[in-house]
Amino acid sequence: MKNYAKLMMVSTVFAVSLNAQTTDEMVKSIMDETYQNSQLETLAYELMDGIGPRLVGSPKMQQAHDWAVKRFQNWGIEAQNEQWGEWKSWERGTSTIEMISPYVKSMEGMQLAWSPSTSAKGVTADVVMLPLFKSKEEFNAWLPTVKGKIVMVSQYQPSGRPDYNWKEFATPESYDKMKKESEEASEAWRNSLKATGETSKTLNEKVEKAGAAGIISSYWSKGFGVNKIFSAGTKKIPVFDMALEDYGQLYRMIQHGTTPKLKLVTQSKDQGTAPTFNTVATIKGSEKPNEYVILSAHLDSWDGGTGATDNGTGTITMMEVARVLKKYYPNPKRTIVIGLWGSEEQGLNGSRGYVSAHKDQMANVQAVFNQDNGTGRIANISGQGFLNSYDYIGRWMSAVPKELKKNVETSFPGYPGGGGSDHASFIAAGAPAFMLSSLNWSYGNYTWHTNRDTYDKIVFDDVKSNVATIAILTYMASEDPEKASAERIKMPVNPRTGEPAKWPEVKEPIRKGGFD
């Protein structure tokens, strides 16, 4: 009852904003601007279609940083790029896979990030499949046979139908049979890889050193036409990810005694080393300029698609929130910082770099609102282990219209996030940071790190909902007469060790990456 009374008292004080506008009037202005004058589609087009994928260190990543700075400045918001490190600079070019025997066919696939290029003539060679091994000795004995060959290094998938498709149409017996066979095949593949002493990350290097001419993988994402696109892991030979359908055809040819021959052509460019940045924009506080509300999203992406839902939507959301607030709340009580981080995908490097460079800010952070992981409207907010987060998050959420928050679940005080997205960098430093988790929209299978993460997957109605919600939360956090408590929970006992779990530790970013 005491806490409720305190909440009501502070909420009453909250009622009048800086410019004598009531909270209701500010909320109305935010809602009207968000839904009647949205710039989201323009921002999305410019970032996803106009610039494209944003691999750390690449020219496209630098183009995105420069674009964001110019956009902020055009809105009258101070912005600059802050360097935190440097990375291998690689630029994607055209790439093709052609089967030239036993007949001619264009195969669907793409070069993996940081893959070496070929000559203009490409690489032409027979294809072999990585067999199943029982021991490291078997693997070592097989390795010399790959010299001059293109090696397939991924598990064969006999069905390209997603699980939901089987559930809908198969008989229960057929579905159970498929699941059993799939699980057995996956276990056999895992056991074979374990027997070699390698991992999926080190295997390519071993195959390259054995003299292979190229590598083909297929990282199916368990959805129609979707593969995950990561990095090559080689220094001299090209590595492609191939669509499940074409990969399966090559596998079946080999199983039936036919040796396919492929021609691989890749025209990527190694640009040496490039500086890496965060784009940081600031709306200066008028009363408490040394206290901060931070809007957080990572600007980088993997480059199989154009990084639309990971994390283009988070980026344009925070940029649009900044635009709306600058228009209707140009003199916030606390300083509002918008951080568009680099190299989240390689280990939260950009946000860790910001925390390291701005240690003096961390004790004065009112809140960090982080958005990542998809285009869906906000569905969950956790207290992230901050003991009193229910109090101030509750106050701030009270101003959000019911239609925006009716399906938002909260859990307090929660448990501190140690990774996964950039809020974790701030949590480790003791700053109250909150992940604004989104509805799924088949994110894990269809867009997360895949070749299908493109503009058309954005659900703008949901993104607008997030813009309005975050803008209101930011306004309320800035206006709050109280400094948000950063008091932490008492960490529970780790059942594996019997000792209390530890709060996540602050980590430095990788300052020079991509060369391993």
N, C-alpha and C positions, 0 to 999 in steps of 0.2 A: 504493500500500500504506500509505503514511504517512497519507493522508486517511482511509482505511478504519479504521485503528487509532484515529485521533482520534474518528471517528464512534462506534466501539464503546465507547471510554472515556467519552465524554460521555453516551451512551445508558445506560451502567451507572449513572452518577451520577444520571441522570434517574429511576431506578427508584422512588425514594421520594418521595411527594408531601407537600404541606404538612401535612396532618392525619394523617400516618403511614399513609395509605392507599397501597397500591401503585398503579402506573399501571394495572395490570390491573383492580384493583377500581374505580378511577375510570371506566375505559372501560365496565365492566359496568354501573355506575350510570347512566352517560349512555345506554347502549343500552337499558336497561330503561325509563328514563323516556321516552325518545324513542318507543319502540314500544308501551309499555303504558299510558302516561298522556298521550298527545299532545294538545295543545291547538290543533293546526294547523287543523282543520276549523272550530272555533269562531272563531279569529282570521280565517280566510279569509271566513267568513260575515259577520262584523262589518265587515270592511274592504271587501270587494267588493260584497256584497249590501246590507249595512246602510248604508254610507256611499256607495259607488259611485265614479265616476270622479273623479280628483284633478288637475284642471288647475291649474297654478300660479296663485296669486292668487285662486282661486275660493273661495266659502264651503265647498265640499266639501273642499278642500285644508286649510283651517283646521280643519275638523271632524276630519279624519284626524290632524293633528298633536295635537290635544287628546285624541283617543281614545288615541293611542299613549302619550302622557305618563301618562294615567290607568292604562292597562294596566301599564306599567312600575312605577308607584308601588304598584299593588295587589300586585305581586310583591315589594315591598320594595326596588326598585331606584330610585335617585335619577334623576330625569329632568326636563328642561325644554325649552322651545322657545327657540332662539337666533335672533334676527332677523339676516338678512344683507342684506336689501334690500326693495324693494317692486315691485309689479307691477299691471298693469291687472286689475281685478277684474271678472269676467264670470261670469254664472250661466246655465247652460243651462236652457231651458224646453221646452215642447212645440213641435213643428214638424211641418208637414204639407205634402205636395205632392199636389195634385189636378189631374189632366187633366180639363178641362171641355169640350174640343173636340178631335177630331171626335166623341168620346163621353166619358162620365164614367168615370173610373177613379182609384183611389188608387194613387199611385206610391210605390215603396220608396226612402227616402232620409232624410238627416238634415242639419240645419244644421251647418256647420263651426264650429270653435271661434272665439270672438271675433267671430262674424258679427253685424252689426246686426239688430235686431228689425224687425218690420213692425207696422202698426196691427192691431187685432183683425180688420179686414176683409181684411187681407193684400194681396198684390200679384197682379193678374191681367194677363197679357200674352201676346202671341204669342211663339213660340219660334223662334230662329234658330241655325244652327250656324256655328261658326268655320270659315271655309273655309281652304284651303291657299293660301299666298302665295308669290310669287317674289321680292318686294322689300318694303322698308319703305314705299315710296311706295304700293304696292298696299294694304298694311295701313292706312296713314293715310287713304287714300281710302275704304276700307270702314268705318272706325270710326264716322262719323256715322250710318250706317244702323242702328246698334244702339239708337238713342234710343227709349226706351219699350219695349224688347224684353227678353225673358229669353234670355240667351246661353249656349249650350253650348260649353264651352272645353276639352274633353278629347277625345283620340283615340277614334274608334269602334273597338270590339273585336268582330269578327264572330263569334267563338266564345268562349263563357263556360266552356268545358271546360279544366281544368288540363292542363298538358303531360303529366303522368303518365297521364291518362285517354286522351289521344290515343295515347301509346306502347303502352298495353295493348290497345286495340281497333282502331286504324286499320291499314290496310295500310301497308307501308313507303313506298309511293309517295304515298299520301294524306297521311301524316305529313310527309314531306319537302315536299310541295306546301304544306301548311298553314304549316310553318315558314318557307318561302321567302316566301310572301305576307305573313306576319306581320312578318317582318324588313323587307321592302320598304315596307310601310305605316308602320312605326315610323320608318324612316329618312326617309320623305317628310314625316312629321309633325314630326320634329326639324328638318329643313331648313327647313320653313315657319316654325316658331317662331324659328329663328335669323335668318331673313330679316326678321322683324318688328323685330328689335333688342330683343325682350323675352325674359323667361324665364318659366317657369311660376309664379314668385313675383311677378313684376311685371305680368303680363298682366291680372290681375283689376283692379288699380288703374287701368290704362289704359281698360279696358272701362267701369268705373264712371264715370270722368271724361267719357267719351263720352255718358253719359246712359242707360245700360242700367238696366232696372228690377230686374234680378236676374241671378244667375249660377248655372249648373248645371255641376258637374264630375262626373267618375266616375273615381276612382283605384282601378282594379281591382287586387287583390292576387294575381291569378293562382291563385285557389282558388275552389271553388264557394261562391257567396254572400258573398264577402269583399271589402271595400274598406278602404283606409287612410283614416283621418280625421285631417286636420291643420287648419290655420287658414285663415280666410277671405281675409284680405288686402284687405278693403274697409272703408270708414268709414261708409257710409250705406245701401248696398243689401245685401239678404240673399244669402248664398251657401250652396248645398246641395251635398252629395255624393249622387249617385243611383246605385242599384244598376245594374250592367252591363246587366241584362236590360231594365229600363225605359228606360235611357239609349239602348240600341240600338234600341228600338222608336221612340223619338222621332226618332232619326237617320234610320231607314228611312222614316218618314213624310215627313220633309222631302225626302229623296232622291226620293220618288215623287210630289212635288208637293202634299202635304198639309201645311198649317201647323197644328201643334198649339198649343193654348192651355192654359197652366197657371195655377193659383192657388197661391201660396206664402204660408204663414202661419208666422211664427216669433215665439215669446214669450220670448226670452232677455232678460236684464236686465244692463245696464251698471251696475256697482256702484262705479264710480270707481276709486280706488286702494286697494290693501290691502298691509299688511306681509307679507313672506315669510320663512319660517323653516326651520330644521333642527330635528328632534327629536333631542336628544342625551341618552343615558342612560349612567350610569357605575356600575361596580362597583369600588370603590376598592381599589387594591393594598395589600397588608399589608407587604411587604418592599421593593419598588421602586415606590412609588406614582407616581414621575415617569417611569416607562417605561410604554409603552402598547401594548396589542393592540386594534386597531380593527376592529369588525365593521361593514361598510359596505353600504348598499342605498339606492336612491332610492325615496322614498315617492310622488312625483308620477307622473302618467301623462297620456297623451292621453285624450280623453274620448269616443271612439266606442263603446268597450265600458266595462268597469269596471276596466281595468288589472290583470287577473289575473296574467298571466305577465310583464307589463312595467309595474311590477315588484312586483306584490302578492306573488308567491311569494318574491322576494328579501327583501321586508320582513318577512313572517311567519316566514321561516326565521331571520333574525337575531333577531327578537323571541323566538322559541321557544328558540334557542340561549341567549339571555340568561336566560330563565326556568329552563332546565335547569341552567345553571351556577350561578345564584344559589341553587338548591336544594341542589346537591351540592358546590359549590366557592365558598362565599360569601366566602371570604377569599383571593382570588388573590394570587399573588406580585406580579404587575404589574397596573396598572389596566386594566380592560377597558372600552372605550368602544364604545357602539352608536350609530352615526350613521345616521339616516333622513333623507336629503337631500331638499331641495326643488329643483325646476326643473332636474333632470338633462336633461330633454327639450329644454330651450332652451339648452343649452350647459354642462352640468356646474356650474351656478351655485351650487347649495347646497354641494357639496363644495369648490368653489373658495373659497366664503365661509368655510367652516370652516378650511381651510388658512390663509387670510389672517388669521383671527381667532386662530388657535392656532399661530402660527409657532414659538413656543417649544417646542411638543411634537414638531415634525417630526424633529429630530435624535435624539429619544428613543423613536421608534416602533419597536417590536419587529417588528410586522407589521401589514399591513392585509389583511383578507380581504373581498373584494367579490363580491357576487352580483347578477346582472342577467341579462337575456336568456333567460327561459324557465323552465318547470317541471321540466325534465329533471334527472336526477342528474348530479353533477359528472363530467365526461369529460376535462377537460384543465386542467393548471396549467402556466403558463409562468413562467420565472424573471424575466421583465420587465427583463432587462438587468442584474440584480444579480449580480455575478460569483460570489459564494459561495452563492447561493440553493440550489443543489443540496445543500449541506451541511445547512443547518438545515431546509429543507423535507423533506429526506430523513429527518432525525431525527424530525420531528414526524409525518410520514406513517407511520413505522414502528409507531406505536401504533394506527393505524386498522385495524380488522378487515379481513381479506382480502376478505370478501364485499362490502365497501363500496369498496375501492380497486382491485379486480382489473382493472377496465376503465378506470381513470384513467391517461391518458397525460401524461407530463411532458416538458418541453423546457427545458433549462438551457444557458447562462444566459438565452437568449431575447433579446428586443429590447424596449426600453421602449415601452409603449403611450402614444400621444400624445393619445388621445381614445377615444370609443366608450362609455366608462362611467366611473364615479367613481374607480376605482383610479388613473386617469391624473392626477387632480388631486394625488394624494399622490406618485406617481412623479416628477412634475415638481419636487416639493419635496425629492426625494432620500430619501423614506421607502419602505422595502421594502413594496410593495403588489402584491397578486396577484389577478387575476381568476380566479374559480372557474367556468370555462366549463361550460355544461350541454349535455346531449344535445339534439338539435334539436327533436323532436316537431313538425315542420312549422311552426316558429316564424316564420320569415321570411314565409311566405305567409299563414298562417292566424291568427296572433295578434298579431304585432308591429305595434303602432299601428293595429289594425283594429277594426271594429265587432263582431268575434267574440271579443275578448279578455275572456272572462268566466269565472266560477267553475267552470263545467263542464269547462273545459280543463285544470284543475289535476290533476296526477297525484300524489296524496298519498303513495304509496309512495316515489316518487322524492324528494319534498320531505323526507320523514322521513330518507331516506338522507343527504341533504345536511345536515340538522340534526345528526345524529349525527357525521358527518365533521367539520363545522366546529366543533362543540363540543369534539371531541377535539383538533383542531389548535389551537384557542384555549387549551385547558388545557396542551398541550405547549409552546406558545410562551410562555405565562405562566410556566411552571415551569422553562424552560430556564435553566441556570446562566449561559449565555453570552448577551451581547447580539448579536442578529443583525447580521451585517455588511451595511452599505449601500454597500459598494464597488461601483463601476460598471464595466461593460465598457469597453474602448476602442472607441469608436464606429467602425463600418466606413465606408469611402469611399462617398459617394453617387455612383453611376455617371453621373448626369445632370450633376453639377457638377464631379466629380473631387476634391471636397473632403470631409473627414471629416463625416459626419452629426453633427448636434447633439442633445444630450439635450433632451427637451421642456422648454419654459420654463414657469415658474409664471405663471399668468394670473389676473387679478382677475375676479370675477364681474360680470355685468351687474347693476348695483345698482338700476336702474329700467328695467323692460321692459314690452313689450306695447303701446306707444303709437305705434309706427312704422306 
